[in-house]
C-alpha cells in the first residue's frame, strides 16, 4: 500500500510550547508542573496553576509587584487561579534560604 500525505500549514505558531525553565527547576527532582503546560498565557483570562513539589513549603505566582501564594491541597499539590495582566511575564517562585527564586516563567499574550 502506498499513501501520499500532504500537510498544509497556513500559520506557524510562535508561542512557546512550554514555560521557560530556570536552573532551580532542574535542580529539584520532585518539582512537577501539572498546569498550565503552555508557555503562553492569555491576559485577563483566569488561569489555573498546579504544581507538585514535596520539598518546598510554598509556591507563589508572581507578576511584577503582584504575588499570590498557591494553596497546598490534601494531595500535596499547590494550586490556585491567577489572572495575568498584559505586558509582563509571570513567574513561578519558591523559597530557598529566605529568598524566593524563579523556577518557571510564562509569556503573557494579549
C-alpha positions as MATLAB code, in Angstrom:
seq = 'XXXXXXXXXXXXXXXXXXXXXXXXXXXXXXXXXXXXXXXXXXXXXXXXXXXXXXXXXXXXXXXXXXXXXXXXXXXXXXXXXXXXXXXXXXXXXXXXXXXXXXXXXXXXXX';
ca = [
       0.000    0.000    0.000;
       1.328    3.426   -0.952;
      -0.029    6.595    0.626;
       0.585   10.226   -0.109;
       0.185   12.625    2.775;
       0.012   16.332    2.182;
       0.248   18.703    5.146;
      -0.672   22.339    4.789;
       0.010   24.935    7.468;
      -1.435   28.393    6.992;
       0.163   29.989   10.049;
       3.102   28.811   12.107;
       2.790   29.382   15.837;
       5.446   31.462   17.560;
       4.009   30.718   21.012;
       6.460   28.942   23.294;
       5.371   25.328   23.764;
       6.498   25.250   27.416;
       7.314   27.822   30.089;
      10.929   28.952   30.361;
      12.800   26.943   33.000;
      15.395   28.356   35.385;
      18.157   26.268   36.984;
      16.257   25.878   40.270;
      13.553   23.962   38.377;
      16.038   21.428   37.050;
      17.743   21.023   40.425;
      14.548   19.877   42.126;
      13.785   16.316   41.144;
      10.398   16.380   42.873;
       9.012   19.523   41.157;
       6.284   18.604   38.662;
       4.428   21.076   36.500;
       0.805   19.951   36.174;
      -0.715   23.043   34.563;
      -0.542   25.264   32.607;
       1.946   23.482   30.383;
       1.881   26.041   27.554;
       4.415   28.856   27.850;
       1.867   31.445   26.684;
      -0.863   32.818   28.959;
      -3.801   34.997   27.859;
      -4.041   38.414   29.520;
      -7.211   38.906   31.541;
      -8.137   35.207   31.461;
      -8.194   33.289   34.766;
      -5.515   30.592   34.638;
      -5.303   27.582   36.938;
      -1.796   26.872   38.198;
      -0.994   23.428   39.632;
       2.401   22.163   40.807;
       3.555   19.237   42.879;
       6.703   19.685   44.982;
       7.224   17.942   48.297;
      10.497   19.709   49.117;
       9.131   23.258   49.298;
       6.746   24.806   51.844;
       5.367   27.399   49.390;
       4.861   28.158   45.701;
       3.988   31.673   44.522;
       2.735   33.133   41.244;
       4.463   36.486   40.685;
       3.781   39.207   38.122;
       5.571   42.488   38.786;
       4.630   43.529   42.323;
       1.607   41.179   42.432;
       2.175   37.993   44.450;
      -0.221   35.126   45.019;
       0.759   32.115   47.097;
      -0.745   28.862   45.880;
      -2.535   26.669   48.408;
      -1.474   23.069   49.008;
      -4.424   20.674   48.686;
      -4.916   17.404   50.591;
      -2.897   15.523   47.924;
       0.124   17.809   48.328;
      -0.458   19.727   45.084;
      -0.101   23.518   45.104;
      -2.918   25.170   43.150;
      -4.699   28.441   42.575;
      -6.226   30.646   39.906;
      -4.471   33.808   38.753;
      -5.490   36.437   36.182;
      -2.371   37.669   34.351;
      -2.134   41.225   33.083;
      -0.682   42.109   29.670;
       2.829   43.441   29.316;
       4.774   41.470   31.955;
       5.840   37.842   32.260;
       4.502   35.633   35.057;
       6.960   33.696   37.189;
       6.521   30.730   39.483;
       8.754   31.206   42.529;
       9.720   29.079   45.504;
      11.600   29.991   48.700;
      15.193   28.932   49.270;
      17.340   30.238   52.131;
      14.853   33.033   52.892;
      14.698   34.324   49.293;
      12.196   33.487   46.548;
      13.726   32.057   43.377;
      12.040   31.889   39.978;
      11.673   28.368   38.640;
       9.387   28.912   35.623;
       8.405   31.911   33.511;
       5.383   32.363   31.245;
       4.865   34.948   28.495;
       1.546   36.829   28.639;
      -0.155   37.488   25.306;
      -2.944   39.928   24.569;
];
